[in-house]
């Protein structure tokens, strides 16, 4: 981006930190929903410079991480079939199923391909009419529209050897589930800006009012996140619970009507299980009856699959914000990016991967730099 450096300016960051400190009078706990925000927070050390008692809880906003184990096992079953070309984004290939992952299936001879767009998979289907081409469609509201468009195009063009294995999830029901959990400590949310770019903000006011929590739509660069935190603190300190848009350069209140229309045509809302969390009502999408013939789950009749989660991995507690990654005994030891026990260590948006990548390997005692002193704002924002 031409102006990306503007959103990492240490001078502006210091001003925002000063304003946050000036208005904070008590401890607060807020959740950043998106895994991309988590990585930015950990990479730049934002959480280390907040006032004492202000805690950022890492939420379940990593699409790879919350894809249910059952769906992963269904993907492995479909990909193993000789007539199938199984297409996926690269970050799904190392997500562990009950006993293996897509890389292992590929090494055993299956035709598993990394693509960069669902339309790439559709092109493969057109070029290979004698093969069944399946695209692994996962993600939040951000990635659902292009997947919906691809199914729409397949039907329009009469391409019958293409199908979609769907595991799309929706953010607002997840926020509702988090707030109704008996273990919830969350007092406010930093909502994911890219989700709201598609869906707008209309689903959030009712959640903010019912649960009496501020919800601030936030971007992903350091200054975006700090501005979101600043606005959240101001609301919390004043006892307010409103929806604010701190990402106006990308988010409009009504989102993208065209993308929403495509979603409404191709998908229908359904209950969805979230890995490590469980079933959340009305939290996902599946193909609507009009497009059901393109549903890989129905086409290949993958049912009756027994799943077995790791008994050591605590990624479910990480996804719910109940523990930080380095509070898991397996973290950085038996569970590493090279040998992951759970999806949160695999994904480029996973909290465990962020902590490992940016060397948050031990429980914090004091945030120090190599010189033994606390990091400065300039050091943090330029990491």
C-alpha positions as CSV (number, residue, x, y, z in Angstrom):
1,X,0.0,0.0,0.0
2,X,1.3,3.4,-0.9
3,X,0.5,5.0,2.5
4,X,1.1,1.9,4.7
5,X,3.9,3.5,6.7
6,X,1.5,6.2,7.9
7,X,-0.2,3.6,10.0
8,X,3.0,2.5,11.7
9,X,4.2,6.1,12.6
10,X,5.8,5.8,16.1
11,X,5.1,9.5,16.9
12,X,1.4,9.1,16.3
13,X,1.5,5.8,18.1
14,X,3.0,7.5,21.2
15,X,0.2,10.1,21.1
16,X,-2.4,7.4,21.0
17,X,-0.7,5.5,23.9
18,X,-0.6,8.7,25.9
19,X,-4.3,9.3,25.3
20,X,-5.1,5.7,26.3
21,X,-3.1,6.0,29.5
22,X,-4.6,9.4,30.3
23,X,-8.2,8.0,30.2
24,X,-7.6,4.6,31.8
25,X,-8.5,4.5,35.5
26,X,-9.2,0.8,36.0
27,X,-8.5,-2.6,34.5
28,X,-10.4,-3.6,31.3
29,X,-10.5,-6.7,29.2
30,X,-11.3,-6.5,25.5
31,X,-11.2,-9.1,22.7
32,X,-9.8,-8.5,19.3
33,X,-11.9,-10.8,17.1
34,X,-9.6,-11.3,14.1
35,X,-6.5,-13.4,14.0
36,X,-4.9,-10.9,11.7
37,X,-5.3,-8.3,14.4
38,X,-3.8,-10.7,17.0
39,X,-0.7,-11.1,14.8
40,X,-0.3,-7.3,14.4
41,X,-0.7,-6.8,18.2
42,X,1.9,-9.4,19.1
43,X,4.3,-8.5,16.3
44,X,4.3,-4.8,17.3
45,X,4.2,-5.4,21.0
46,X,1.1,-3.3,21.4
47,X,-0.2,-5.3,24.4
48,X,3.1,-4.7,26.2
49,X,2.7,-1.0,26.2
50,X,-0.9,-0.7,27.3
51,X,-1.6,0.5,30.8
52,X,-1.3,-2.1,33.5
53,X,-4.6,-4.0,33.8
54,X,-5.7,-3.4,30.2
55,X,-5.8,-6.9,28.7
56,X,-6.2,-7.9,25.1
57,X,-8.0,-11.3,24.8
58,X,-7.3,-13.2,21.6
59,X,-10.6,-14.3,20.0
60,X,-11.6,-17.0,17.6
61,X,-11.2,-15.0,14.4
62,X,-8.9,-17.4,12.6
63,X,-10.9,-19.2,9.9
64,X,-8.3,-22.1,9.6
65,X,-8.3,-22.5,13.4
66,X,-12.1,-22.8,13.9
67,X,-12.7,-25.2,10.9
68,X,-14.1,-28.3,12.7
69,X,-12.1,-31.4,12.9
70,X,-14.9,-33.3,11.3
71,X,-14.8,-31.1,8.2
72,X,-11.0,-31.6,8.0
73,X,-11.5,-35.3,8.1
74,X,-14.1,-35.0,5.4
75,X,-11.6,-33.1,3.3
76,X,-9.0,-35.8,3.8
77,X,-11.5,-38.5,2.8
78,X,-12.6,-36.6,-0.4
79,X,-9.0,-35.7,-1.3
80,X,-7.9,-39.4,-1.0
81,X,-10.3,-40.5,-3.8
82,X,-8.5,-41.2,-7.1
83,X,-11.0,-39.3,-9.3
84,X,-10.6,-36.1,-7.3
85,X,-8.4,-33.0,-7.7
86,X,-8.6,-31.4,-4.3
87,X,-7.9,-27.6,-4.3
88,X,-7.2,-25.5,-1.2
89,X,-5.4,-22.4,0.0
90,X,-2.0,-23.4,1.3
91,X,-2.6,-22.7,5.0
92,X,-5.1,-25.6,5.2
93,X,-2.6,-28.3,4.1
94,X,-0.9,-28.7,7.4
95,X,-4.0,-28.4,9.7
96,X,-4.1,-31.8,11.5
97,X,-7.1,-34.0,11.1
98,X,-7.7,-37.0,13.4
99,X,-4.6,-38.8,12.2
100,X,-3.0,-36.9,9.2
101,X,-3.2,-33.7,7.2
102,X,-3.6,-32.8,3.5
103,X,0.2,-32.8,3.0
104,X,0.3,-36.5,4.1
105,X,-2.6,-37.3,1.8
106,X,-0.7,-35.6,-1.0
107,X,2.5,-37.5,-0.3
108,X,0.5,-40.7,-0.4
109,X,-0.4,-40.0,-4.0
110,X,-3.5,-37.9,-3.9
111,X,-3.9,-34.9,-6.3
112,X,-3.9,-32.0,-3.8
113,X,-3.2,-28.6,-5.3
114,X,-2.6,-25.2,-3.7
115,X,-4.6,-22.4,-5.4
116,X,-4.8,-18.7,-4.8
117,X,-8.5,-18.2,-5.7
118,X,-11.5,-20.5,-6.0
119,X,-11.7,-19.4,-9.6
120,X,-8.4,-21.2,-10.1
121,X,-10.1,-24.4,-9.0
122,X,-13.0,-23.7,-11.4
123,X,-10.4,-23.3,-14.2
124,X,-8.9,-26.6,-13.3
125,X,-12.4,-28.2,-13.5
126,X,-12.9,-26.8,-17.0
127,X,-9.5,-28.1,-18.2
128,X,-10.1,-31.5,-16.7
129,X,-13.7,-32.6,-17.5
130,X,-12.9,-36.2,-16.6
131,X,-11.9,-35.3,-13.0
132,X,-14.0,-34.2,-10.0
133,X,-12.5,-30.9,-8.8
134,X,-13.3,-29.8,-5.2
135,X,-12.4,-26.5,-3.6
136,X,-12.1,-26.3,0.2
137,X,-14.2,-23.2,1.0
138,X,-13.5,-22.0,4.5
139,X,-13.5,-18.6,6.3
140,X,-15.6,-15.8,7.6
141,X,-17.7,-13.3,5.8
142,X,-14.6,-12.0,4.0
143,X,-13.9,-15.0,1.9
144,X,-17.5,-16.2,1.5
145,X,-18.4,-13.9,-1.4
146,X,-15.7,-15.1,-3.9
147,X,-16.6,-18.7,-3.0
148,X,-20.2,-18.0,-3.6
149,X,-19.4,-16.3,-6.9
150,X,-17.4,-19.3,-8.1
151,X,-20.4,-21.6,-7.4
152,X,-22.6,-19.2,-9.2
153,X,-20.2,-19.2,-12.2
154,X,-20.0,-23.0,-12.2
155,X,-23.8,-23.2,-12.5
156,X,-24.0,-20.5,-15.1
157,X,-21.4,-22.1,-17.3
158,X,-22.7,-25.6,-16.8
159,X,-19.5,-27.0,-15.2
160,X,-20.8,-30.1,-13.4
161,X,-17.4,-31.5,-12.2
162,X,-16.8,-28.8,-9.7
163,X,-18.0,-28.7,-6.1
164,X,-17.3,-26.8,-2.9
165,X,-16.6,-28.3,0.6
166,X,-18.2,-25.6,2.7
167,X,-17.1,-24.5,6.2
168,X,-18.0,-20.8,6.3
169,X,-18.6,-19.1,9.7
170,X,-20.2,-15.8,10.8
171,X,-18.8,-13.4,13.4
172,X,-21.9,-11.9,15.1
173,X,-23.2,-15.3,16.4
174,X,-19.7,-16.1,17.7
175,X,-19.6,-12.8,19.7
176,X,-23.0,-13.7,21.1
177,X,-21.8,-17.2,22.1
178,X,-18.7,-15.7,23.8
179,X,-20.8,-13.2,25.8
180,X,-23.2,-15.9,27.0
181,X,-20.4,-18.2,28.2
182,X,-20.2,-18.6,32.0
183,X,-16.4,-18.1,31.8
184,X,-16.6,-14.9,29.8
185,X,-14.3,-12.0,30.9
186,X,-14.7,-9.9,27.8
187,X,-16.0,-6.3,28.4
188,X,-15.6,-5.0,24.8
189,X,-14.8,-6.1,21.3
190,X,-12.5,-4.9,18.5
191,X,-14.5,-6.1,15.5
192,X,-12.8,-7.2,12.3
193,X,-12.7,-4.5,9.7
194,X,-12.5,-6.7,6.7
195,X,-15.7,-8.6,7.7
196,X,-17.5,-5.3,8.1
197,X,-16.2,-4.2,4.7
198,X,-18.5,-7.0,3.3
199,X,-21.3,-7.1,5.8
200,X,-21.4,-3.6,7.2
201,X,-22.2,-2.9,10.8
202,X,-25.9,-3.5,11.0
203,X,-25.7,-6.7,13.0
204,X,-23.7,-5.2,15.8
205,X,-25.9,-2.6,17.6
206,X,-28.3,-5.2,18.9
207,X,-25.3,-7.3,20.3
208,X,-23.8,-4.2,21.9
209,X,-27.1,-3.2,23.5
210,X,-28.1,-6.7,24.7
211,X,-24.7,-7.5,26.2
212,X,-23.9,-3.9,27.1
213,X,-20.4,-4.0,25.5
214,X,-18.7,-1.5,23.2
215,X,-18.0,-2.9,19.8
216,X,-15.4,-0.9,17.8
217,X,-14.7,-1.8,14.2
218,X,-10.9,-1.7,13.7
219,X,-8.3,-2.2,11.0
220,X,-5.1,-4.2,11.2
221,X,-2.2,-1.8,11.2
222,X,-0.7,-0.5,14.5
223,X,-2.4,2.8,14.5
224,X,-5.7,1.3,13.4
225,X,-5.6,-1.0,16.4
226,X,-4.5,1.7,18.8
227,X,-7.3,4.0,17.7
228,X,-9.8,1.1,18.2
229,X,-8.4,0.5,21.7
230,X,-8.6,4.2,22.5
231,X,-12.2,4.5,21.5
232,X,-13.0,1.3,23.4
233,X,-11.4,2.6,26.6
234,X,-13.3,5.9,26.3
235,X,-16.6,4.0,26.1
236,X,-15.8,1.7,28.9
237,X,-14.7,4.5,31.2
238,X,-17.9,6.4,30.5
239,X,-20.2,3.3,30.9
240,X,-21.2,3.4,27.2
241,X,-21.9,0.5,24.9
242,X,-22.1,1.7,21.3
243,X,-20.9,0.5,17.9
244,X,-18.2,2.7,16.5
245,X,-16.5,2.6,13.1
246,X,-12.7,3.3,13.6
247,X,-12.0,2.0,10.1
248,X,-13.9,4.4,7.8
249,X,-11.4,4.2,4.9
250,X,-12.6,0.7,4.3
251,X,-15.9,0.1,6.1
252,X,-19.3,1.6,5.3
253,X,-22.4,1.1,7.4
254,X,-24.1,-1.0,4.7
255,X,-21.0,-2.9,3.6
256,X,-21.1,-4.3,0.1
257,X,-24.7,-4.8,-1.0
258,X,-23.5,-6.7,-4.1
259,X,-21.5,-9.2,-2.1
260,X,-24.4,-9.6,0.3
261,X,-26.8,-10.3,-2.5
262,X,-24.5,-13.0,-3.9
263,X,-24.3,-14.6,-0.4
264,X,-28.0,-14.6,0.0
265,X,-28.5,-16.3,-3.4
266,X,-25.9,-19.0,-3.1
267,X,-25.8,-19.7,0.7
268,X,-28.3,-20.1,3.5
269,X,-27.6,-19.7,7.2
270,X,-27.1,-22.9,9.3
271,X,-25.8,-24.0,12.6
272,X,-22.1,-24.6,12.6
273,X,-19.6,-26.3,14.9
274,X,-16.4,-24.4,15.6
275,X,-13.3,-26.3,16.4
276,X,-12.4,-26.0,20.1
277,X,-15.6,-24.2,20.8
278,X,-18.6,-26.4,19.8
279,X,-21.9,-25.8,18.0
280,X,-23.0,-22.2,17.6
281,X,-26.5,-21.7,16.3
282,X,-26.9,-19.8,13.0
283,X,-23.2,-19.2,12.9
284,X,-22.4,-20.6,9.5
285,X,-23.4,-20.9,5.8
286,X,-24.1,-23.9,3.6
287,X,-25.1,-24.0,0.0
288,X,-28.8,-23.2,-0.6
289,X,-31.1,-25.8,-2.2
290,X,-30.7,-24.0,-5.6
291,X,-26.9,-24.9,-5.6
292,X,-27.0,-28.1,-3.5
293,X,-25.7,-30.1,-6.4
294,X,-22.3,-28.3,-6.0
295,X,-22.0,-29.3,-2.3
296,X,-19.0,-31.7,-2.1
297,X,-20.3,-33.1,1.2
298,X,-23.5,-34.3,-0.5
299,X,-21.8,-35.3,-3.7
300,X,-19.3,-37.6,-2.0
301,X,-21.5,-38.7,0.8
302,X,-18.9,-38.2,3.5
303,X,-20.8,-39.2,6.6
304,X,-20.1,-41.3,9.7
305,X,-16.6,-40.0,10.1
306,X,-15.3,-40.4,13.7
307,X,-13.1,-37.6,15.0
308,X,-10.5,-37.6,17.7
309,X,-9.0,-34.3,19.0
310,X,-5.6,-34.2,20.7
311,X,-5.9,-34.7,24.4
312,X,-2.8,-32.5,25.0
313,X,-3.6,-29.5,22.8
314,X,-5.5,-26.7,24.5
315,X,-6.3,-24.7,21.4
316,X,-10.0,-24.6,22.2
317,X,-9.3,-22.6,25.3
318,X,-7.0,-20.3,23.3
319,X,-9.8,-19.7,20.8
320,X,-12.2,-18.9,23.6
321,X,-9.8,-16.4,25.1
322,X,-9.6,-18.5,28.3
323,X,-5.8,-18.9,28.2
324,X,-2.9,-17.4,26.3
325,X,-0.9,-19.7,24.0
326,X,2.2,-20.0,26.3
327,X,0.0,-21.2,29.1
328,X,-0.4,-24.5,27.3
329,X,2.1,-27.1,28.5
330,X,2.6,-28.3,24.9
331,X,3.3,-24.9,23.5
332,X,6.8,-24.6,21.9
333,X,7.7,-28.1,23.1
334,X,5.6,-30.9,21.7
335,X,3.6,-28.4,19.7
336,X,5.5,-26.2,17.2
337,X,4.8,-24.9,13.7
338,X,6.8,-27.8,12.3
339,X,4.9,-30.4,14.4
340,X,1.6,-28.8,15.3
341,X,-1.0,-30.4,17.6
342,X,-3.7,-27.9,16.8
343,X,-4.8,-25.5,14.0
344,X,-3.8,-22.4,16.1
345,X,-0.2,-23.3,15.6
346,X,-0.6,-23.9,11.9
347,X,-2.5,-20.9,10.5
348,X,-0.9,-17.6,9.6
349,X,-3.6,-16.0,11.7
350,X,-3.4,-18.4,14.7
351,X,-2.6,-17.0,18.1
352,X,-0.2,-19.9,18.9
353,X,1.6,-19.3,15.7
354,X,1.9,-15.5,16.5
355,X,3.3,-16.2,19.9
356,X,5.8,-18.7,18.6
357,X,6.8,-16.5,15.6
358,X,7.4,-13.4,17.7
359,X,9.1,-15.3,20.6
360,X,6.4,-15.1,23.3
361,X,7.5,-18.5,24.4
362,X,7.3,-18.2,28.2
363,X,4.8,-16.8,30.7
364,X,5.4,-13.0,31.0
365,X,7.2,-11.7,34.0
366,X,8.3,-8.4,32.7
367,X,8.3,-7.1,29.1
368,X,12.0,-6.5,28.4
369,X,14.2,-5.9,25.4
370,X,17.6,-7.4,25.0
371,X,19.0,-4.4,27.0
372,X,16.9,-5.4,30.0
373,X,14.6,-2.4,29.8
374,X,11.0,-2.1,28.9
375,X,10.5,-1.6,25.1
376,X,9.6,1.9,23.9
377,X,6.8,2.8,21.5
378,X,9.4,3.4,18.8
379,X,10.9,0.0,19.3
380,X,7.5,-1.7,19.3
381,X,5.9,0.0,16.3
382,X,9.0,-0.6,14.1
383,X,9.5,-4.3,14.9
